[in-house]
Amino acid sequence: MNRPIEFHHPVMCNEVVDLLGNVPGDFVIDATLGDGGHAEALLEYNSNIVLLGIDRDASAIERSYKRLSHFGDRVKFVEGRFANIAEIAMESGFGVPAGVLFDLGVSSPQIDEPERGFSFSASAPLDMRMGEAKISARGFIESVEFGELARVLREFGEVSHPGRVARAIIEMRDKTGVETTEELAKAVKNAIPNCRNADLARVFQAIRIFINDELTELRRGLSAALDELIPDGVIVVISYHSLEDRIVKRFFAGEEKGCICPPELPVCRCGHLPRIRRPFRKPMRPSEEEIRENNRARSAKLRAAVKI
């Protein structure tokens, strides 16, 4: 007997609907479709909305199709990278978007599928690939040099003592191999006294972000989404760690500014004009009630921008 699918409940769904449910146009892009929860809420809230759902993960497209297919031609599913949002939007035939949503990071279904290798909570092959990532986490660890691994841990995971952790991983790799999530977690625990889950999470995060090129993807995706939006269109971004949030904050701040010439120049030469306004400066955070119901929402930050 087939068990019913248990769909992931989207983070800060009410806030997303408030911001995107009444945008000045009917076409909305969910650039990180995932399990389809935000998309479902938007389609149910506003019957005029048509939605393009993009995800680089084929399994996410499959799951969201089962959740959203009853909306018929109001939703289209595309497997792809959101850095290519302009090309995907043009080919979709829906038109110019009035709203774009980015719900970043790894999704709950990906974490909950041990065979994907995203989580340290169960032993599984060390994979972590999203979509067409060229190399798995195992392949990366098998070939990486100490200095590069330490850099990845420091820059993409903000790991404490990245050199010590990198050395422990390299030593285990050279002696017995690091082929599973359990073995990677063991190497980290060897390096960090009183190792906490947060320490493990930072190491796994760093390797996942690096092999999937997530931060470069985010910068390109934000820029492309802003270019595509109609005037008064809205971008909403939910991030889950400081690296992502910093990129979003700086991007919005830069696009909100006028002249970006060096201050010593007496006359503006750049001609840069503000492209967005921010409806609120500080990020929205999940309510205490939502965090109690879904602990994975605890680190979420939501930022938004309106195109001028």
ABEGO torsion letter per residue (X at the ends): XBBBBBBBBBBGAAAAAAAAAABBEABBBBABAEAGAAAAAAAAABAABBBBBBBABAAAAAAAAAAAAAAEAABBBBBBBAAAAAAAAAAAGAEBBABBBBBBEBBAAAAABAAAGABAABBBBBBGBBEABABBAAAAAAABBAAAAAAAAAAAAGBBGAAAAAAAAAAAAAAAEBABAAAAAAAAAAABBGBBAAAAAAAAAAAAAAAAGAAAAAAAAAAAAAAABBBGBBBBBBBABAAAAAAAAAAAAAAABBBABBAABABBAAGBBBABBBABABBBBBBAAAAAABAAAAABBBBBBBBX
